[in-house]
């Protein structure tokens, strides 16, 4: 038996052409796993009768031995009832629930049998039967539920998603204990066969968004889902933008909060995070702690994040524009201080700022790629020793170092690292435009940025919503402020929700 292959340019979907044609026999299964050292078989004699034998096949390391012994081997070898019936009826008895196993399927195709074996199931072959029995006895080895590393919980739950999709759905179910939480599962990837679950709350989430997400996942015909980008770039509306169009989180409480807002969640096996759709700008400025702190503090922190976004985006470009093209806008004492510091610096202000921004990105990338102890050492060495040495050697002026440091620190206040990366990229663009045209070039860059953001959409929702279409609505949640929770009677008003009332 040979696997059906297409031409070099042909890439048919597995559902259209069977990957492994032929009847379900032990010989065909052994041919499929012919070069697999972990493939094993086991002959089982029913109740000590050598004339009544069945064959069990499995993959070592994918099944749990105790479950196979207790749920399959012991009942078949010791149950006297199986010895008193004909062999043709034993199959129906085992399929009907004689064995102590919760998950059992009857399979009649080689594709399903091969998939079940690689998923950790045991396959039971009966002589003379065209079907086989598949029992779920997988090891279920996974990382234990712990605290999120990227989203620390200062005041709230400390559990986080893990790599097992069924564990993640159970975490969602524990927080949203309602049958209105719906899950629809898809298998993505020809070789990885990754389960991807779409989660939403029936009665709140617009079904148009749910159906569009399901359609895009169902149309994915790729080799495998091994990284986050394997899903993200197939689910977003636009790829020619550095700004993220879908949010993600490692915290189940934030994920469930997004579902209560009427968004759609996506969970994939092997990825310890959950995606939230549609993605809007204000979503990337919120954290799970905004509802944990008192409303005045939460509002102040939200406003601080927006101010830091403006600082990290505009401060380097504004410094270049004013010092180079508009020095008359600087106070006299500050202008004299900057001029005195630049007397022995051989480089222009434009070169100083750009080279320091580039050095800051290099240090940040080095700190992320190295092991944690070494990465912290590199950050301290680069920030203190190299920065101080550069100032003392008159390579850069102290004012430039302060401006770049303030812009970099302000960027760390962004809750989303993807959004922070987009701001860092546009920071370079605005700095270059300011070095060419001064404040006029900076204004043109800001206008181009706003135009770019205004043209983005995520599943029919404008990226700048609710700043665009949500403004002026009487029943909607404020975006820059967080009122007291008892006064938040309505959900956000920009998603076409089926039920906008949040509480009485």
N, C-alpha and C positions, 0 to 999 in steps of 0.2 A: 504493500500500500504506500502511495506517495502523496505528499501534501499538494493540494491544488495551488498552482502558482499562476499569476497573470504575467503579462508582458512587462517589459521594463518601465513603460509609461502608464501601465494600468495599476490602479489602486482601488479595487472594489471593496465595498464594505463587507465585513464578516457575515452580516445577516443575509447578503445576497448569494454568496457562494459558500458552501460548507468548507470549513478549513480542513477537516478530517473526514472525508467521505467513507462510507462503508458501514457494515453492521456493527453493533456493539458486541464485540467478542473479546475474550481475554487475550487472544493473539494480536488483535489490532491495537489494543491498549499497550501491550508490551512493545510493539513496533514504534508507537508514538514516543514512548519513554525508553527507547533502546539504549541511548548513551547517557542515561541518568543513573548515577551510582546510588542515589538516595531512593529510587523507586523499589518497593518491596512488595512481595505477595505472601500470603499466609493461607494454608489449607486448613479448614475447620471441619471436623467430623461431628455430625449432629448426634449427640447423646450416645457416644461410643459405638456408633454403627458405621463401619468402614464403607459400606455401600451408599451411604448418604453423606456426601461431601459438598461443601461450597468453598469458594475462593474469595479471599479478602485481599484487596490491594490498596496501598497507601504510599505516601511519601514520608520518609523518615525526617523528623525535625518539624514537620508541619502538623502532626497529630500528637495528641497527648496519650501516652501509653496507658495510664490508669483508666481513662475513659473507654478506650478500646477494650481493655480487659473486663471492666465492670459492666459496660453497657452492651457489648457485642459478643465477645468470646465466651464469657461465663454463662449467659443465658442460653446460647446455642449449644454449648457442650453439656449443660447440666439439666436443662428443662426436659422432663420426661414426656411432656405433652407433644413435643415436636417429633418424638419417635413413634407416636401412635397414629400419625396421619400420613397420608401419601405425600411424596416429594413434591408433586405439583401443587399441593395445597399449602406447603410450608412457605412458599414465596408470598402467597396472599396473606398468610397469618403474620409473617414478619412485617409485611408492608402495612398491615392493619393495626399494628401497635403491640405486637408481642414483645419486641425488644424494648429495653429501657432507654429510649433516646427521644428527645423532644423534637429534633429537627430531622426529618426524613423526606427524601424526594425519590420519585421513580423517573429514571432517565432512560431515554431510548435513542440518543444520538451521541456519537463520539465527541463532538464539540462540547456538549454539556458534561460528559464524563471527565474529559481532560481538564475542563475548567474547575470542576468540583475537586479533583485531585490536587491541583495546584492551590486551591483555596483551603486545603487542610481537611477534606472529607475522606472517609473510607468508602470504597465501592465494593459491594457484595455481589458476586456473580453466582447465578444458579444454572445448573446444567439444563439445557433445553429451553431456557427463557430468553426472549428477545429484549427484555428490559432488565435493568439492574437497579439495585437499591443504593442510594447515596445517603450516608449518615454524617452529620456534622460533629466531629470530635477534634476540632482544631485546638492548638495549644493556647491561643489567645494571649501570647506573651506580648506585653506592651509596657511602655513607661507608665509609672504610677502618676496619678493626678497630683500636681504640685502647684506652686505659686508661679505666676507669670514673671518672666525675666524682663520683657520689654515694657510691660504695663504694670508697674508695682502698685499694690493696693495699700493706700495709706489709711483708708477707712472704708472697709467693705469686705466682700468675699475674697478668698485667697486661692480659689481653684482656677484652673486654666485648662484649655483644650489640650488633648494629647493626639498621638498619631492615629488612634483607632476611631473610625467614623462612628461606630455604634456606641462607643463610650461617649463621644461628643454629643450624639443625639440624646443619650440618656441624661447628660448634664443639662441640656435644654429642657427636657421633659420634667426634670426635678424642679426647675424654676418656673416653668409655665405648665402648670398641672391642669390643663384643659384639653379636651378632645378636639378643640378648634385648631390646635397646632397640627398642620398637615406636612407630610414628607413625601416627596416623589424622588425615586432613586433611578439613576442612569449608570450604565457601565461605560466608561470612557477609556480608550487606549487599547490597541490591538494586542499588545504584549503585556502591559501592566494590568489591564482589566480592572481599572480603579473604580470603586463605587463612589459616585458623586450624588449627594443628596441636596435637593432644593427644599427649603423650609419656609413656611409662611403661616400666618394666622388667618383662618377662614373667617370672613365677615369684616375684616379690617383692610387687608392688603388688596389692592386692585388686581383683579385676575388677569388684566391685560399684561401687567408687568410679569406676573408669574408665568404666563404662557410664553412670553418672549424669552425669558431666561431659560425655560425648559427647551424651547426650540433651538436656541443657540448651543446648549449642551448636547442635545440629541444629534445635531449636525456635525459635531466634532469627530473627525476621522483621522486620528493621529496614532503614532506608535505607542505613546505612553504619556502618563501624567506623573512626572518625576520631580518637578519643581513648581513653585507658585506661578511662574510665568506661563506654564503650560495651560493654565486655566484663565489667568487674568487677560491675556492678549486675545483670547477668543470670546470673552464676555463683554469687553468694553466696546463703546460705540466708535471710538476714534483712537488710532495708534500714533498719530503725528502730534502728540502733545506730551510734554514732560509731567504734566499734572495728573495725579491719579484720579481715575473715574470710578473707582470702587474702593471702599474702605475695607479694612480687615482688622480683626481683633483676636487676641488670645484669651479674652475673658468671657465666660458664658453670660455674666450679668449684663455686660454691654451688648452682647449679641442679642440677648432676649429683649433688652430695652429698645434696640433697633426694630425688632419684630413687632413690638407693641406700637411703634410709630407708623407701622404700615409698610415697612421695607421687606425685602426678600433676602433670605440668608442662603448661603451655599457652603456646604461642608464636604470635604473630599478626604477619602481615606489616605493616610500617610502624611497629611499636612496638619500640623497642630495649631490651626487657626480657622476662623470662620469669616467668609466674605459677606459684605453687606451692600445691597443694591436697592435703589440707584444711589450713586455717589454725588453729593453736592458739596459746595465749598464750605458751608458752615459746619458740616459734619466733621471735617478734619481739624476743627478748633475745639471740639468737645472731648471730654474725657469721661470715664465712668465715675469719677469723683465729683462731678458737677452736681449730682443730686444727693451726694453724701454730705457735702459741706452745707453750711447755712447759706441762704440765698444771697445775702449781701456779699459774702466771701466768694461764692461761685461766680457772681456777676463781675466782681473786681478781677478775678483771675481770667475770665473770658476776655474782658476788655484789655487786660495786660497782654494776652496772647496776640490779639489783633495789633496792638501797638508794637510789639516785638516783631511781628511780620513786616510792618512798615519800616522798622529800623534796619532789620537784617537785609531787606531788599533795596533800600534807597540810600543808606548812610554812606557806603563807599563811593557810589556814583555821585552823590551830592557833594561829598568832600572834593572829589576830582573837579567837578564843575565849578565850584565856588573858588577853590584855591587857584585853579589854572585860568579860568575865564572871567570870573567875577570877584576878584579880591576886594573890591570896594564894598561888598556885602558883609565882610567880616569886621567885627569890632576892632578898633585900632590896637588895643593891647594884645588881643589874641592874634592879630595879623603879624605884629612884631615878634611875638613868641614863635609863631610858625616859621617866619622868615629867618630868625636866629637859629632855629634848630636845623634848617635846611641849608645853611651856608656851606657846610663841609660835606654835604651829601652830593655825590656826583651825578645822581640819576634824577630824572624828572618825576613829578608827582604821579603822573599816569603810570610810569613803569614801577614805581614803588608800590602803589596800591595793587596793581595787577600781580606783581611777583609775590606780594605777601598773601593775597587771596589764594594764589596757586599753592604757595607753601602751606597754608592752612589746610587746603584740601588734601595735600599729600600727607601731612601729619595725621589727619583724621582717617584717611584710608589705611595708613600704616597701623594705627591703633586698633582698627577694626579687624584687620587680617591676622595680626599676631595673637598668640595666646594672651589671656587676660593679664597675668602679671607683667609680661613683657610689654604689652600694649599700653598699660598705665605708665610704665617707665618711659616709653618712647614719647608719650604725650607730655609728660613733665619735662623731659629733656628738651623736646622741641619747643615747648611753650616758654620755658624759663631761660634755659641756658642759651639756646640758639637765638631766641628773640632778643635777649639782653646783649648777647655778643654782637648781633647785627646792628643794634643801636649804638653801642660803644665803638664799633668799627666804622660808623658813619655810612653804612650801606643803606639804611632806611632811617627816616626821622621818627622820633617818639610819637608824634601826632598820628602818623600813618599806622603805626603799630597799635595804638589805642583804638583807632577807628575800626581796623580789621578785627581786633579782639572783641569789641562791643558788638559788631555785626555778627560775628561767629557765635558768641554766647547767646545773643537774642534768638538766633536760629534754633538753638537747642530747646527753646520753650515750646516748639511745635509738637503736639501730641503724635502726629503722623510723620514717620521718617520719610515716606515717599513724598509727601507734600513739602517737607523740609528740603529734600533733594532738588525738587523743582524750583524752589526759591533760590537755592544756591546757584543753579544754572542760570536763571534769569538775572541774578546779581551780577554775574560776569557780563551778560549782554548789556545791562544798563550801564555798567562801568565803562564799557567800550564806547557806547553811544555818548555818554557824558564826556569822554575824552576827545570825541570828535566834534561835538556841537555844543558843549556846555549845558546850561539849563534847558536850552531849546532841544538838544538831543535827548536829554533826560525826559523831557515832557513828551517827546515823540515816542520814546520807549515805553513810558507808562501808558500812553494811549494805545500803543500796539498790544500791550499786555492785557488791558481791559477788553480790547476788541477780541483778542484770542480767547479770553475766558468767557466772554458773552456768546461766542460761537460754539461753545462746548455743550453737549447734551449727554445725559445718561438715562437711557430708556424713556425718552420723551420728556424728561425733566431738565430744565435749564440748569447748567452748572452753578450759576450765580443765584439760583432760587434758595431761599425765599426772598432774597434782596431785590429780585426783579418783579416777579409776579405775586409774591407774597406780601409785598408792602401795601399797606392801606386796607388789608382785609380785617374785618371786625373780629372774627373768631379765628385767631391764629396765635401761635406761641411766639413771643418776641425772640429775636435771634441774637442780639448783642447782650441781652440781659436775661437773667433767669429769675422769674418772679417766685414768690412762695408757692410751694407745691399745692396747698389747698386752693389756690386761685388759678391753677393751670387746668382749666375745664376742657380744653380742646387740644387735640393733636395738631401737628403742623399742617398747614392748609395748602400745601403745594403738590401733593402726591396723588390727588384724585381718590382719596380714601373712601371706602364704602361706609365707614363709621368714624366720624371725626370726634365724637364726644369721648373724652377721656375719663370723666368722673361726673358725679352729680354736682 
